Amino acid sequence: TKGNSISPDDEKIPLEIELKQALEAKESESWSFSNSAILHYVLFPLLAYCSCSLALASIRRWMAIDPTDQLYSWFTLVCSVIAAACIMPAIPTERYQQYKHINTATLLGRMRKNRVDYLARLLQKELQIADLKFKRNRARHNTPSINDSVSVDQTSLLERVPYTRTPGQIKRMPYSHGGFFATAPFLLSDPDWVNILRTLMPDVYVDISHRLHYATPQHLIQWAENNPVVAAFGTIHELRQTGRPVDIEWDVFLDPYLVKRVEICLDQRDAFIRAKQTQTALSSRHETIIQFLEDELSIRINELVDQMLVAHGSLTHLLMEQTGYAKHYIFSSIKRTIKSQAGGMTTQQWCATYSEALRMWAHLEQNQREMEEQRFPLHGSVYRDTNKTKCLTNKMRSRVTAEENATSLSSLFTSRCSNREVQESINLVRSLTNVQDPIGLILDIKSRHVPKRIWVIVVEHLRKSGLRVTGIGSFAINEIRGVSACCTEPVQEIIFCHSAGDFQKACHTTQVKENDVVFFNAGSLLFESSPVSIAVLLFKILWKFDAVEVMKNYTLLPFAACKKELDSSNEQLNTIQSYQRKLNLSIGMYVQEFDIDESALGLFVQLCNENEDVYNLGLAWGGFNGITVQGVKPSRFARTDGFWTQRYIGANWDPNLAITMLDE
């Protein structure tokens, strides 16, 4: 290698070894995972220690405490150490490791074998405790399966899950927001699907069991975002209702290390292709190098897409991602986060779990086909012990043993997750659903500061694997602009906005252009932030609060009004409709399903259905069409309009911005 680049003139070492060494030399320049570990376990605790020390020193000066006071000095030291210890995550122990090869012929090997068996028994105990918690709460969560009937309104699935129907079904539902995660309460009411969840995702099953005793609609919905088992449950319902699958939203993060590897290989390949175009005579060595780089690029792209995380990430992760720094730390932190707490899994794991959930459901459906009219009652467990389902039930309730190499819930999930490639999983789903393109995706990219050509590669590779990528969206408009033009087939470039006010500002800053696709949170049509005075705060605390009355008085803000016919005098109105007509936009809305009550949802559904010419993409709803879970109600200090924390980020609608300013 010369200057960390590939040299075609060096014949001293085999070509393949030379090329790999050159690429590895380039990769060594990037930030390694060891740097991320140092940041995670050293710098952050050190920062917490220093911050606590400085804060207590400021308090000492403010209270005029004697600097020589040893008691306060010890107090400062102890508090600083506690702060550092609290921010430092628990270092993984042997319990979170897998022992695949243990030599029991040695004393040490037998001791390790006993250790693994002991941890497996503890893990089995955790699952049994989770089973007991589901059993104690089955009066609330266990109802007959949705498989009993074709339509929801004729089944008893909803008998013990309070629900409300909207004024009508959503006429246009462009995709399932969060991957059908609003159907989670109904999944928990179906013992068959609880079995599937327990088998395929035991870590999520155990975590959810801890919430059952205080479960609210928010806790029963929010955990299921980007969950493949819940997505499979919602897909089955949509297939039965409409005969076609609904596109699923994926929140995705790319591994920055793998992105760097792909970029290095792309740069080297492009450099040799340019050299080939400028030189008339090229040696066979140049051709060999280009072919090697093409093969290496294919391998790296496959690894990049397979290891892409399908996860939303926590608020801290998203805020840190905006800065563009510590990307390796952010990615590794999301990967370690529990799946039911904004964590996720890789693309390969998601597709394998999704296909396996559908396969298990199809097997269960086949065994229970003759029992659709009469169901057997539950006997002391969330599992049915019937002759027809005995084989599958025994498989679901299999014990955790050391042979599974599982000493933790996360490793148990990994051991039970199929090793199918993405394309194999899609082929299985295609055969089970009898749909040619069974999985349509809307990619909500959470990784920031990623080159557009990488996203083009991701879209093309997913399509090559059998996934139907219909849209790619981001809150950072510039990061997706022009992606569709580089794809072999067009893909919708979706602009996500936190509020209608953000949409308005984007129009005036020319970030939103003609014929663009825009989605914003519908909750901004009911809420505008304003300063809260002491008098208003005291009024909220002391005055009688009636949640039902608040829900009855929901009113859309003036800029959300739509007129059936716009004449020349009304075209200049400062409304969403006027912006849509002016720029010929495709507009859709979404909400946070765990934070919206039935009254607000009904208002949004009615608005979309009655104004299809304005909201021509409809409402992206993450639950059953036309059905929402009851129990979400406003309180004195919390609104349930679907806006959630986006109300603190999104801008208000500005009445002073006239539509005529777009021409200036």
C-alpha positions, -999 to +999 in steps of 0.1 A: +000+000+000+011+035-007-005+064+011-033+042+023-045+037-013-045+008-036-015+007-059-019-014-091+019-015-098+031-034-067+037-071-076+055-082-045+025-096-026-006-114-039-032-090-053-061-100-030-040-097+002-027-063-010-062-050-017-076-061+017-046-045+034-052-013+016-089-012+026-081-022+062-056+006+064-083+031+053-107+017+079-082+020+107-085+058+104-121+058+117-132+057+153-132+022+166-155+005+190-128+008+217-132+045+216-169+041+221-163+019+251-139+045+266-166+072+261-192+049+277-174+037+307-148+065+314-156+099+300-193+100+309-188+089+345-158+114+348-180+142+334-207+133+360-181+133+388-167+167+378-202+182+373-214+171+408-181+183+424-185+218+407-221+220+417-214+212+454-185+236+453-208+264+441-232+255+469-203+257+494-194+292+482-230+303+482-236+291+518-202+304+529-191+271+543-156+269+556-133+254+528-114+234+554-146+217+567-137+180+563-172+168+567-184+187+537-154+176+517-162+140+524-199+147+515-188+162+482-166+132+474-193+106+482-219+124+462-196+128+432-187+091+433-224+081+435-232+104+405-204+087+385-216+052+395-252+060+385-244+072+350-220+042+344-240+013+330-236-021+345-206-039+329-218-071+312-210-102+333-208-138+325-246-140+326-249-120+294-225-142+275-231-174+255-210-205+260-210-223+228-181-246+233-174-260+268-149-288+273-164-308+302-133-331+302-115-305+324-123-294+359-127-258+347-149-269+319-172-287+343-174-257+366-183-235+336-209-261+325-225-260+360-225-222+359-243-222+326-269-248+339-274-226+369-280-195+349-303-214+326-324-225+356-325-189+368-337-178+333-364-205+333-375-192+367-378-157+352-401-170+325-422-189+350-427-158+371-437-139+340-462-167+332-477-163+367-480-125+362-499-131+329-521-156+347-530-133+375-539-106+350-557-128+325-591-115+335-579-082+320-557-094+292-569-129+281-599-130+258-607-154+230-586-150+199-592-128+169-590-160+148-626-168+158-641-146+132-635-127+100-644-092+112-635-075+145-670-063+153-682-099+154-655-113+175-652-114+213-615-103+211-625-068+222-649-078+250-623-072+277-603-047+259-623-014+261-623+002+227-641+029+207-650+031+170-642+063+151-670+080+131-659+060+102-629+040+089-599+059+076-605+060+038-568+064+031-542+049+055-509+053+037-489+031+062-490+017+096-473+041+120-449+023+143-456-010+127-491-017+141-479-010+176-513+004+187-527-032+183-505-044+212-533-044+238-553-067+215-524-090+210-520-093+248-556-103+249-550-132+226-534-162+243-522-177+210-503-146+201-490-143+237-476-178+232-459-167+200-444-136+217-432-157+246-415-182+222-399-158+198-391-128+220-388-140+256-370-109+267-399-087+256-424-111+272-407-109+306-404-071+305-441-067+296-451-090+324-436-065+349-460-038+337-493-058+339-502-048+375-501-011+367-507-013+329-523+018+313-530+022+276-497+040+272-477+012+287-496-014+267-489+004+234-456+022+235-434-009+241-445-025+208-431+001+183-411-017+156-419-051+172-421-078+145-445-101+163-470-072+168-465-062+131-473-098+121-505-097+143-516-064+126-508-078+091-530-108+096-559-086+106-555-063+076-552-092+052-585-105+066-602-071+065-590-057+032-572-086+014-540-066+010-512-058+034-505-022+047-471-007+044-451-008+077-430+020+090-394+012+100-373+035+122-338+027+111-302+033+123-271+025+103-239+012+118-214+041+113-185+017+111-201-003+083-211+029+066-175+039+066-164+005+052-189+008+023-178+044+016-141+034+014-149+006-010-171+029-031-143+056-033-117+031-043-139+015-070-149+049-084-113+059-086-103+029-106-134+033-129-123+069-136-088+057-143-102+032-167-121+059-186-091+082-189-065+056-199-067+039-233-047+008-224-053-009-190-036-040-178-055-070-167-044-061-132-067-031-132-096-052-144-089-077-116-088-049-090-122-035-102-138-069-101-124-075-066-138-041-054-172-049-069-173-082-050-160-067-018-186-039-021-214-064-025-203-082+007-201-050+026-235-037+014-251-070+024-235-067+059-246-030+062-282-037+054-284-069+074-270-052+105-292-021+101-311-015+134-349-013+132-354+008+164-368+042+174-342+050+200-347+071+232-350+109+233-314+111+244-303+090+214-322+111+190-309+144+204-273+131+203-277+119+168-285+154+156-251+166+166-232+141+144-208+132+172-203+100+191-222+080+164-205+047+173-215+052+209-251+060+200-255+030+177-240+006+203-261+021+230-293+016+210-282-020+202-279-027+240-312-011+248-341-034+257-364-040+227-395-029+246-378+003+257-370+020+223-344-006+215-346-028+185-330-055+164-312-059+131-330-062+097-322-099+095-335-106+129-367-085+123-375-103+091-368-137+105-389-131+136-417-116+115-418-146+092-415-171+120-445-155+138-466-158+107-455-194+103-464-203+138-498-185+135-505-205+102-496-238+119-519-229+149-547-218+126-545-251+107-547-271+139-577-251+152-597-247+120-624-271+131-626-254+165-636-219+152-672-221+164-664-234+199-634-225+219-621-244+250-618-223+282-584-216+298-573-238+326-550-219+350-526-207+324-524-184+294-517-215+273-544-238+258-538-274+267-560-290+240-552-321+219-553-300+187-526-276+198-506-298+221-476-302+198-473-265+193-480-256+229-453-279+241-429-263+217-438-229+230-434-239+266-401-257+261-377-252+290-346-231+287-315-254+288-278-250+285-280-266+251-296-233+239-264-215+250-287-190+267-277-174+300-298-142+296-330-131+281-312-113+253-291-144+245-322-166+246-338-143+220-307-146+198-306-184+201-343-187+192-341-163+164-339-180+130-307-176+109-327-171+077-314-145+053-337-116+046-346-130+011-355-164+026-378-148+052-396-128+025-401-159+005-416-176+035-440-147+041-449-147+004-459-184+006-479-179+038-498-148+027-502-156-010-492-120-017-465-113-043-450-083-024-460-090+012-440-064+031-441-027+020-418-004+039-417+033+048-381+040+061-380+067+087-343+074+089-331+082+123-293+081+115-282+116+106-253+129+085-253+098+063-245+103+026-274+101+002-256+074-019-256+051+011-294+055+015-298+047-023-277+016-017-299+006+012-331+011-007-318-009-037-306-038-016-338-041+004-357-042-029-334-068-043-341-089-012-378-088-019-390-059+003-412-033-013-397+001-002-423+027-011-410+056+008-380+071+027-386+099+051-368+122+075-373+153+096-340+165+080-353+174+045-319+179+029-308+144+037-334+127+015-338+152-013-327+136-045-326+100-033-355+089-056-337+102-087-307+079-080-328+047-075-337+024-104-374+028-095-388+059-079-393+060-041-414+086-023-393+112-005-414+119+026-408+151+046-418+146+083-427+177+103-434+178+140-463+203+136-483+222+111-463+253+121-431+235+110-447+226+077-456+263+072-421+274+079-406+248+057-428+261+028-415+297+033-379+287+036-383+267+003-374+235+020-408+222+009-411+225-029-438+218-054-452+183-056-435+173-023-449+147+001-454+160+037-466+144+069-471+163+102-485+155+136-523+161+135-522+170+172-509+204+162-543+211+147-558+212+182-530+227+203-508+258+202-482+264+229-485+296+249-468+310+281-484+297+313-490+323+340-491+317+377-529+325+377-536+299+350-515+273+368-534+279+401-567+277+382-557+243+368-548+230+402-578+243+421-606+243+396-627+212+390-614+192+361-637+171+338-619+151+312-651+142+294-660+178+290-626+187+277-629+159+251-663+172+240-650+207+235-622+198+211-621+223+182-598+225+152-577+256+150-587+281+122-558+273+099-571+237+096-604+247+081-611+235+046-635+250+020-651+228-006-645+254-033-619+281-032-626+312-052-602+340-060-610+358-027-603+327-006-572+314-023-551+338-002-563+325+031-536+315+055-546+278+058-532+244+052-555+241+022-541+272+006-505+259+009-516+226-005-532+242-035-504+267-041-476+240-042-497+210-053-485+191-022-494+156-011-503+159+026-508+133+053-510+132+090-499+110+118-504+109+156-488+093+187-513+064+192-505+059+229-513+096+236-546+102+218-582+098+231-611+087+210-626+122+206-594+136+191-589+106+168-625+108+156-621+145+148-589+138+127-605+108+109-635+129+100-613+158+088-593+134+065-623+116+051-642+148+044-613+166+028-595+140+007-585+167-018-564+185+008-552+156+030-548+133+000-526+109+018-550+104+047-540+095+083-511+071+091-526+051+119-507+024+138-537+003+150-568-014+136-586+009+111-615+026+128-607+013+163-588+028+193-583+017+228-602+034+256-586+047+287-565+074+273-579+106+288-566+142+294-556+153+329-551+187+345-515+189+331-515+165+302-533+167+269-542+136+249-544+150+214-517+127+199-491+155+200-471+141+230-436+156+235-436+169+199-456+199+213-424+211+229-404+209+196-429+219+169-436+255+161-470+272+162-488+282+131-478+318+122-509+339+111-485+367+099-470+345+072-492+351+042-494+327+013-485+355-010-450+356+005-442+323-013-440+343-046-415+367-033 
